[in-house]
Amino acid sequence: MKIFIPSDLHRVDGTDADEFRGCDEAFVERLKTLDFDLLVINGDLDDLQQGSQEEIDKAHAVTNDYFSQHNFIHIIGNHDRKTKKTTIKEFYFEMSDGRKGLVIHGDKSDWRMFFTSKLIGLFGLLERIDPAFRDIDNPEKWAKKAHKKAQKKMDKYVLKLFKKGYDIVVVAHIHIKYIKRGFYKGREVIHANSGHCMHGQVEGIMIDTGACTVEAV
């Protein structure tokens, strides 16, 4: 099975605050050029701190229609709420060679983002009162200003998951696409990040469980 894992579209309501505004058609057309059996959005499909689910669904009917017509899973991120039946906390897979994999958004790598996910309603209110407050929970700006620190935190978080027995971990959250390969206690491990698709570009991680490959797109 081929699994394509993009993340972090951060769809809002089609207004100026929506960095995915006007990107639906191009995003879908790019997805159509890829060969996969399952699409797994690894968190932050929507940004519910800046818009309601009803507003977002209305503004982004094109991507919603595409998702509804394909084998699609939505993993919850710190900007999402668990509002859809297709939304889960994490996704498990297994390679044909027996290696175990996990797809998870990764916001628990940073306590600030973890508590943001718990207080998402309060953050949304504060952002409306003072737009500058958004900087505290702007993962893209945060990642650009401190990407080394962000990756270091994510490395520590993923190491804990390797200790739990996972061989392949795909995270997101910090908006930086990469694949890191190495060894943990004698076994080969892979730590990948799906990057982001905030401006309609399609990037992510492609996993082929039959061929046992992990590639960046």
Buried (B, 14 or more C-beta within 10 A) or exposed (E): EBBBBBBBBBBBBBEEBBBBBEBBEBBBEBBEEBEBEBBBBBBBBBBBBBBEEEBBBEBBEBBBEBBEEEEBBBBBBBBBBEEBEEBBEEBEBEBEEEBBBBBBBBBBBBEEBEBBBEBBEEBBEBBEEEEEBBEBBBBBEBBEEEEEEBBEBBEEBBBEBBEEEBBBBBBBBBBBBBBBEEEBEEEEBBBBBBBBBBBBBBBBBBBBBEEEEBEBB
